[in-house]
Amino acid sequence: MSRKEYQTKLDELRENVLYMSEVVAERLRESLSALEQQDEELGQQVIEGDAEINEMYLDLEQDCTDLIALQQPVAGDLRFIAASFKIITDLERIADLATNLAGYAQMAEREMFPDVDVQRIGDATLEMLDDAMRAYGQEDPELCYDVANQDEAVDELCEDASELVVRDLIQREELDEGTDVESTMREVQRLLLTIRDLERVGDHAVNIAARSLYMIENDDELLY
């Protein structure tokens, strides 16, 4: 394979990773919509669509393996391929978390904690994912650091939301008046799992930014 052909393969890999990220982001948006609207049908569509993302992941994994095995890349090319491989792994896991969120939408019985703004947290994680993938696609180190900084704000949102759920639960007098305790606790568990999984989406976005920074500048500062 000539250097020109090899560069074309590298460019195709980048384009395909970016496309995968677009599909994953759309699944995440759909899962958040399903949660907000308590839309079981939309949630089921997200769950069924996970197979497509898994197949995409396996195809890109093979592309990365072939590029390393056939060309034995060095320096920048090797970092790019390795970063791409790690990034598609994070994207696949974000898709799994979107599937979890879609499942929670199907479990929702009623809205008990209207003060918990799940959509705000979800929008923040989507912004992190978008910025992380732009950092990868445009090779922008500043965006990598921006994503890491955004994660602190998302963690605070998640912590505040979890505390609000617990505090609200403690203050509910109706739990002492024969209210369906099991139903209430199921809703509490669902909401806390939702918050936890959104926080994990943010963590994966940071991973993508960290791998992108290493790819761009051979800098492992954000890796952990």
C-alpha positions, 0 to 999 in steps of 0.5 A, a space after each residue: 500500500 502506498 503512502 497516499 493510499 495509507 493516508 486515505 485509509 487514515 482519513 476514512 478512519 477519522 471520518 467513520 469514528 466521527 460518524 459513529 459519534 454522531 449516531 451515538 449522540 443521536 441515541 443519547 438525545 433520543 433516550 433523554 427525550 424518552 425519559 422526558 416524555 416517558 415515551 416507551 416506544 421511543 425508548 424501545 427504538 433506542 434499545 433496538 438500535 444498540 445492535 447497529 452501534 455494536 456492529 459499527 464498533 466491531 467494524 472500526 475495531 477491525 479497521 484499526 487492527 488492520 492499519 496497525 498490522 499491515 503498515 506498522 505505523 510509527 509516531 503520530 500515525 500510531 497515536 492516531 490509530 490507538 486513540 481512535 481505537 480507545 475513542 470508539 470503545 468510549 463511544 460504544 459505552 456511551 451508547 450502552 448508557 443511552 440504552 440504560 436511560 431508554 430502559 429507565 424511560 420504560 420503567 417510569 411510573 410517574 413524575 415524583 421529583 419535578 425539581 430534578 432537572 435531568 434534561 439539563 444534566 443530559 444537555 451538558 453531557 451532550 455538549 461535552 461529547 460534541 466538544 470532545 469529538 470536535 477536539 478529535 476531528 479538528 485536533 484542537 488541544 484547547 477543546 480537550 482541556 475545555 471538556 475536562 473543565 466542563 466535567 467538574 460542572 457536570 459532576 456538581 450537577 449530578 451531586 446536587 440532583 442526587 442530594 435533592 432526591 434524597 432530601 426530598 424523600 426524607 421530607 415526604 410526610 406522605 410516606 408515613 401515611 400509607 403511600 405506596 412505598 415500593 413504588 416510591 422507592 422504585 422511582 427513587 432508584 430509577 432517578 438515581 441510576 439516571 443521574 449516575 449514568 449521565 455522570 458516566 457519559 461525562 466521564 467517557 467524554 473526558 476519556 475521549 478528550 484525554 485520548 485526543 490530547 495524547 494523539 495531538 500533542 503526545 501529552 498524557 496530562 488528562 489520562 487517568 
